[in-house]
Amino acid sequence: MQHTLEHRIRERAYEIWSMNGRVDGNAVDHWLAAEREMLSSTSFQPTTTKPKGRRKQPRNRDVDALAGAARAA
């Protein structure tokens, strides 16, 4: 997904550069403009990974072992 987003930004930056007369020296401005467009567009929906289910709670002996290791250190 990240590679695809970077590729789309690169293509849009090239389009912006072309539309502005292909003048050198503004590559960063063109990249940032393209990046803003891509990130604000409704077609770009970042995916987030949410953990499924509940997190496992440590058992008492796990907590006791961690506390003992902390005291020993």
Secondary structure in CASP SS format (residue, H / E / C, confidence):
PFRMAT SS
TARGET T0000
AUTHOR 0000-0000-0000
METHOD secondary structure of the structure
MODEL  1
M C 1.00
Q H 1.00
H H 1.00
T H 1.00
L H 1.00
E H 1.00
H H 1.00
R H 1.00
I H 1.00
R H 1.00
E H 1.00
R H 1.00
A H 1.00
Y H 1.00
E H 1.00
I H 1.00
W H 1.00
S H 1.00
M H 1.00
N C 1.00
G C 1.00
R C 1.00
V C 1.00
D C 1.00
G C 1.00
N C 1.00
A H 1.00
V H 1.00
D H 1.00
H H 1.00
W H 1.00
L H 1.00
A H 1.00
A H 1.00
E H 1.00
R H 1.00
E H 1.00
M H 1.00
L H 1.00
S H 1.00
S C 1.00
T C 1.00
S C 1.00
F C 1.00
Q C 1.00
P C 1.00
T C 1.00
T C 1.00
T C 1.00
K C 1.00
P C 1.00
K C 1.00
G C 1.00
R C 1.00
R C 1.00
K C 1.00
Q C 1.00
P C 1.00
R C 1.00
N H 1.00
R H 1.00
D H 1.00
V H 1.00
D H 1.00
A H 1.00
L H 1.00
A H 1.00
G H 1.00
A H 1.00
A H 1.00
R H 1.00
A H 1.00
A C 1.00
END
